[in-house]
Amino acid sequence: MIEFEYWQLLFFPLFFGLGWAAARIDIRHLVKESRALPRSYFQGLNFLLNEQPDRAIESFVDAVKVDPQTIELHFALGSLFRRRGETERAIRMHQNLAERDDLPQDLKLQALAELGQDYLKAGLLDRAEEVFDKLQHSALVKDAKRNLLEIYQLEKDWERAIAIAAELPDIASQKEIAEYYCELAAAEVIRSRPDAATGYLKTALERNRKCVRASLLQGDIEVQQDRTAEAIACWQRIEQQDPTYLALVAQRLLDAFRKLKRSDEGLQLLRGYLDRYPSLDLLDVVFQLVLESEGADAAYCLVRDELKRNPTLLGFDKLIEARLLVAAPEARADLDLAKSIVQGYTRRLARYRCDNCGFKARQFYWRCPACGGWETYSPKRTEEFDLTP
């Protein structure tokens, strides 16, 4: 057992005194640093916390004038300029930082990365590409490649997008790469080179066997080559890939079966799709076929039964249209009035919505024009989701 000596008690006040002195030194250093910062710096922080970016910028500009050596403040101010859309001011701020000889290498790289973002936001894609190309040989290589991928997509340079996407497996999925090949195929179709387009679509399906767009485009190519039966087979494949997209090819299938003089077979196929995967676009197409083959009464019954099963305002608009075909002449004026009122609302509801950012559009997009997400639009209109119980 270790004996305790009373003289050891003298160490406690000594340790306490040393700790108190160290704390005083740290506090004095902190106070000295805070006093060295301009008052406008703290005002800017306060405005940022209160979500007043305009007044924060004014304060930070004053702070930079007082202390131009505050590097972090320059970065913050440049980012604020970019967020507000003042890209010219952001570019000047980050250019000045990147050209300073007294900056450490890591801060210079950060300034270059921020400058690339400024150019990208301003739409100066060639300058942004040049900056991010330089950063590929730095510690910021991954961010540089991610931004280059975005630039290549904006420039529609799909070959280079495919090449760099292969180096970013955790950012660019196989689904997205398949879409790049579909873009190449679509360009070849415009140039009337079906064989080259078919090659790209084959690769797209190898990358993503559930690539609906590849099957849809291949069907279009088959039609152009007067191979209607093969086109139908391509479009029918979509049921195994993602049946919700059958709405996009319903009219194509109708036209193809009509061309082959097999309307009855087409009607049977499309009615089966409508039963299993209900959508307003499928209803429109089946309505046309039933009206042609079975008459107005049968077409009206079809829409009425479908509206009972899936009640929507757009479906109700279709019901009024069908009712007008079988209504007595004296009732048509009232039905026309009801249809015009309903259509005033349905025009606002007939939108496609991006599942990623919520952006709404009148037409369907494979890539969202707002957030750039691939296959984020459902082929169903928003009203089918919002009002269906």
C-alpha positions in Angstrom: 0.0 0.0 0.0 1.4 3.4 -1.0 1.8 5.9 1.9 0.2 9.3 1.4 2.5 12.3 2.2 0.9 15.5 3.3 3.4 17.6 1.3 1.8 16.2 -1.9 -1.2 18.3 -1.2 0.8 21.3 -2.3 0.5 20.1 -5.9 -3.2 20.7 -6.0 -3.1 24.5 -5.7 -0.2 24.5 -8.1 -2.1 22.6 -10.8 -5.2 24.8 -10.2 -3.1 27.9 -10.6 -1.5 26.7 -13.9 -4.9 25.8 -15.3 -6.3 29.2 -14.4 -3.4 31.0 -16.0 -3.7 28.9 -19.2 -7.5 29.7 -19.4 -6.8 33.4 -19.0 -4.3 33.3 -21.8 -6.8 31.5 -24.1 -9.6 34.0 -23.2 -7.3 37.0 -23.9 -6.2 35.5 -27.2 -9.9 34.9 -28.2 -10.9 38.4 -27.2 -7.9 39.9 -29.0 -8.9 38.0 -32.2 -12.6 39.0 -32.0 -11.6 42.7 -31.5 -9.4 42.4 -34.6 -12.4 41.4 -36.7 -14.4 44.3 -38.1 -17.8 45.0 -36.6 -19.5 44.6 -40.0 -18.3 40.9 -40.1 -20.5 40.1 -37.1 -23.4 42.1 -38.5 -23.1 40.1 -41.7 -23.3 36.8 -39.7 -26.4 38.1 -37.9 -28.1 39.0 -41.2 -27.3 35.5 -42.5 -28.8 33.9 -39.5 -31.9 36.0 -40.0 -32.1 35.0 -43.6 -31.3 38.4 -45.0 -28.7 37.7 -47.6 -28.8 41.1 -49.3 -27.9 43.0 -46.1 -25.4 40.3 -45.2 -23.6 40.9 -48.5 -23.4 44.6 -47.8 -21.9 44.0 -44.4 -19.4 41.4 -45.7 -18.3 43.8 -48.5 -17.6 46.5 -45.8 -15.7 43.9 -43.7 -13.5 42.9 -46.7 -12.6 46.6 -47.3 -11.5 46.8 -43.7 -9.6 43.5 -43.7 -8.8 42.4 -47.2 -6.7 39.4 -45.9 -9.8 37.6 -44.5 -9.7 34.6 -47.0 -12.7 32.8 -45.5 -14.8 35.9 -45.9 -13.9 36.2 -49.6 -15.1 32.7 -50.1 -18.3 33.3 -48.3 -19.0 36.5 -50.2 -18.3 34.8 -53.6 -20.7 32.0 -52.7 -23.4 34.5 -51.7 -23.0 36.4 -55.0 -23.4 33.2 -56.9 -26.5 32.2 -55.0 -28.1 35.5 -55.7 -27.3 35.2 -59.4 -24.6 37.9 -59.4 -22.2 35.7 -61.2 -20.0 38.4 -62.6 -19.2 39.6 -59.0 -18.7 36.0 -57.9 -16.3 35.4 -60.8 -14.2 38.5 -60.0 -14.1 37.5 -56.3 -12.9 33.9 -57.0 -10.6 34.9 -59.8 -8.8 37.3 -57.5 -8.4 34.6 -54.9 -7.1 32.0 -57.5 -4.5 34.5 -58.8 -3.1 35.5 -55.3 0.5 34.3 -54.9 0.4 34.3 -51.1 -2.4 31.7 -50.9 -1.6 28.1 -50.0 -2.1 25.5 -52.8 -5.2 24.0 -51.2 -7.0 27.4 -51.0 -6.0 28.1 -54.6 -7.6 24.8 -55.6 -10.7 25.7 -53.6 -10.9 29.1 -55.4 -10.6 27.4 -58.8 -13.4 25.0 -57.9 -15.6 27.9 -56.8 -14.7 29.7 -60.1 -15.8 26.7 -62.1 -19.1 26.7 -60.3 -19.5 30.4 -61.1 -18.9 29.8 -64.8 -21.4 26.9 -64.7 -24.1 29.0 -63.0 -23.5 31.7 -65.6 -23.8 29.3 -68.5 -20.2 29.7 -69.6 -19.7 26.0 -70.2 -16.5 26.2 -72.1 -14.8 28.2 -69.4 -16.2 25.9 -66.7 -15.0 22.9 -68.6 -11.5 24.4 -68.8 -11.4 25.0 -65.0 -12.6 21.5 -64.1 -10.2 19.9 -66.6 -7.4 21.5 -64.6 -8.8 20.2 -61.4 -8.8 16.6 -62.6 -5.1 16.4 -61.7 -5.7 17.6 -58.2 -7.1 16.5 -54.8 -10.5 17.7 -56.0 -10.6 15.2 -58.9 -13.9 13.6 -58.0 -15.8 16.8 -57.7 -14.2 18.0 -61.0 -15.4 14.9 -62.8 -18.8 15.2 -61.4 -19.1 18.7 -62.7 -17.6 17.7 -66.1 -20.3 15.1 -66.3 -23.0 17.8 -65.8 -21.3 20.0 -68.4 -21.2 17.2 -71.0 -24.9 16.5 -70.4 -25.7 20.2 -70.9 -23.6 20.3 -74.1 -25.2 17.0 -75.2 -21.8 15.5 -75.6 -23.0 12.0 -74.8 -19.8 10.2 -75.9 -17.7 12.1 -73.3 -20.5 11.8 -70.8 -20.4 8.0 -71.1 -16.6 8.0 -70.8 -16.5 10.0 -67.6 -19.6 8.3 -66.1 -17.7 5.0 -66.2 -15.2 6.6 -63.8 -18.0 7.7 -61.4 -20.0 4.5 -60.6 -21.3 6.0 -57.3 -22.7 9.1 -59.1 -23.8 7.9 -62.6 -26.0 4.8 -62.4 -26.3 2.3 -65.2 -29.8 3.6 -65.8 -28.4 7.1 -66.6 -25.7 5.7 -68.8 -28.4 3.8 -70.7 -30.2 7.1 -71.2 -27.0 8.6 -72.7 -27.0 5.8 -75.3 -30.6 6.5 -76.0 -29.7 10.1 -76.7 -27.1 9.0 -79.1 -29.6 6.7 -80.8 -32.2 9.5 -81.1 -29.6 11.6 -82.8 -28.8 8.8 -85.3 -32.6 8.5 -86.0 -32.7 12.2 -87.0 -29.7 11.6 -89.3 -31.6 8.7 -90.9 -29.0 6.1 -89.7 -31.2 3.3 -88.2 -28.4 0.7 -88.0 -26.2 3.0 -85.9 -29.2 3.9 -83.7 -30.1 0.2 -83.2 -26.5 -0.5 -82.1 -26.7 2.2 -79.4 -30.1 0.9 -78.2 -28.7 -2.6 -77.9 -26.0 -1.2 -75.7 -28.5 0.7 -73.7 -30.5 -2.4 -73.0 -27.2 -4.2 -72.0 -26.6 -1.5 -69.5 -30.2 -1.5 -68.2 -32.5 -4.2 -69.4 -35.5 -2.2 -68.0 -34.7 0.8 -70.2 -38.2 1.6 -71.5 -37.0 4.4 -73.7 -34.8 2.0 -75.7 -37.7 -0.3 -76.4 -39.9 2.7 -77.4 -37.2 4.1 -79.8 -36.5 0.6 -81.3 -40.2 0.3 -82.0 -40.2 3.7 -83.8 -37.2 2.5 -85.9 -39.0 -0.7 -86.9 -42.0 1.3 -88.0 -39.8 3.5 -90.2 -38.4 0.4 -91.7 -41.9 -0.8 -92.4 -41.6 -3.7 -89.9 -44.8 -3.0 -88.0 -45.1 -6.4 -86.4 -41.6 -6.1 -85.0 -42.5 -2.6 -83.7 -45.4 -4.0 -81.8 -43.2 -6.7 -80.2 -40.8 -3.9 -79.0 -43.5 -1.9 -77.5 -45.2 -4.9 -75.8 -41.8 -5.6 -74.1 -42.4 -2.5 -72.0 -45.0 -4.4 -69.9 -42.1 -6.4 -68.5 -39.9 -3.4 -68.1 -42.3 -1.0 -66.4 -46.0 -1.2 -67.3 -46.8 2.3 -66.2 -45.0 3.5 -69.3 -47.5 1.6 -71.6 -49.5 4.9 -71.6 -46.7 6.4 -73.8 -47.0 3.7 -76.5 -50.8 3.2 -76.4 -51.4 5.4 -79.5 -48.4 3.9 -81.3 -49.9 0.4 -80.7 -53.3 1.5 -81.9 -51.8 2.9 -85.2 -49.7 -0.2 -85.7 -52.6 -2.6 -85.3 -54.7 -0.5 -87.6 -52.0 -0.5 -90.2 -51.9 -4.3 -90.0 -55.8 -4.4 -90.2 -55.8 -6.2 -86.8 -57.9 -3.6 -84.8 -59.8 -6.3 -82.9 -56.5 -7.9 -81.6 -55.3 -4.4 -80.7 -58.5 -3.6 -78.8 -58.2 -6.8 -76.8 -54.6 -6.1 -75.9 -55.2 -2.5 -75.0 -58.3 -3.3 -72.9 -56.2 -5.8 -71.0 -53.6 -3.1 -70.4 -56.3 -0.7 -69.2 -57.7 -3.2 -66.8 -54.3 -4.0 -65.3 -52.6 -0.7 -65.5 -55.3 2.1 -65.6 -54.3 5.5 -66.9 -56.0 8.3 -68.7 -53.9 8.0 -71.9 -54.8 4.3 -72.2 -58.4 5.2 -71.6 -58.3 7.7 -74.5 -56.9 5.2 -76.9 -59.2 2.3 -75.9 -62.1 4.8 -76.1 -61.2 5.6 -79.8 -61.1 1.9 -80.6 -64.4 1.0 -78.9 -66.1 4.0 -80.5 -65.0 2.8 -84.0 -65.7 -0.9 -83.5 -68.7 -1.0 -81.1 -70.3 2.4 -81.3 -71.0 5.4 -79.1 -73.1 3.6 -76.4 -70.3 1.1 -75.8 -67.7 3.8 -75.6 -69.8 5.7 -73.1 -70.2 2.6 -70.9 -66.4 2.1 -71.1 -65.6 5.6 -69.8 -68.4 5.4 -67.1 -67.2 2.1 -65.7 -63.5 3.3 -65.7 -64.5 6.5 -63.9 -66.3 4.5 -61.2 -63.1 2.5 -60.8 -60.7 5.4 -60.9 -62.5 8.7 -60.2 -60.6 11.7 -61.6 -61.6 15.1 -62.9 -59.9 14.4 -66.2 -61.9 11.1 -66.4 -65.1 13.1 -65.8 -64.2 15.4 -68.6 -63.9 12.3 -70.8 -67.2 11.1 -69.6 -68.9 14.3 -70.7 -67.3 14.0 -74.1 -68.6 10.4 -74.4 -72.1 11.5 -73.1 -72.3 14.2 -75.8 -72.1 11.4 -78.4 -75.3 9.7 -77.2 -77.2 12.6 -75.6 -80.4 14.0 -77.0 -80.0 17.2 -79.0 -81.9 19.3 -76.3 -79.4 18.1 -73.6 -76.2 18.9 -75.5 -76.2 22.6 -74.6 -76.0 21.8 -70.9 -73.4 19.2 -71.5 -71.3 21.6 -73.5 -71.5 24.1 -70.7 -70.5 21.5 -68.1 -67.6 20.4 -70.3 -66.2 23.9 -70.8 -66.3 24.5 -67.0 -64.6 21.2 -66.2 -61.9 21.8 -68.9 -61.1 25.1 -67.2 -59.9 23.0 -64.3 -58.4 20.1 -66.1 -56.0 22.3 -68.1 -54.2 23.0 -64.9 -54.3 19.4 -63.7 -53.0 17.8 -67.0 -49.4 18.1 -66.0 -46.5 15.7 -65.6 -44.5 16.1 -62.4 -40.9 15.4 -61.5 -40.7 13.0 -58.5 -37.3 14.5 -57.7 -37.9 18.2 -57.6 -41.7 18.6 -58.2 -41.3 20.6 -61.4 -44.5 20.4 -63.5 -44.7 20.4 -67.3 -47.3 20.0 -70.0 -45.2 17.4 -71.8 -43.4 14.3 -70.7 -39.6 14.5 -70.3 -37.0 11.7 -70.0 -34.8 14.2 -68.2 -36.2 16.9 -65.9 -35.4 20.3 -67.3 -35.3 21.8 -63.8 -33.2 19.4 -61.7 -31.6 17.2 -64.5 -32.8 13.9 -63.0 -33.2 11.0 -65.5 -36.6 9.1 -65.6 -38.0 11.1 -62.7 -41.3 11.9 -64.6 -44.1 9.5 -64.2 -46.1 8.9 -67.5 -49.2 9.6 -65.5 -50.5 13.2 -65.0 -50.5 14.7 -61.5 -54.3 14.6 -61.3 -54.2 10.8 -61.4 -52.1 10.8 -58.3 -53.7 13.7 -56.4 -57.4 12.8 -56.7 -57.4 9.0 -57.0 -58.4 7.6 -53.6 
